[in-house]
């Protein structure tokens, strides 16, 4: 799996590291006082999944 986390928080961190951190406007009702995340910039998926097809890339984005 591309985003294999050891916990829910670790799972989100792994997703954010590649897909980028969501803005507050994208998650207006989310409150996670027990977790804090850095502001991750979106990374090119091709760097993590070099064999991805254009359709697969479109699906993940």
Secondary structure as UniProt FT lines:
FT   TURN            2..3
FT   HELIX           8..19
FT   HELIX           24..26
FT   TURN            28..29
FT   TURN            33..34
FT   HELIX           45..47
FT   TURN            50..51
FT   HELIX           54..60
//
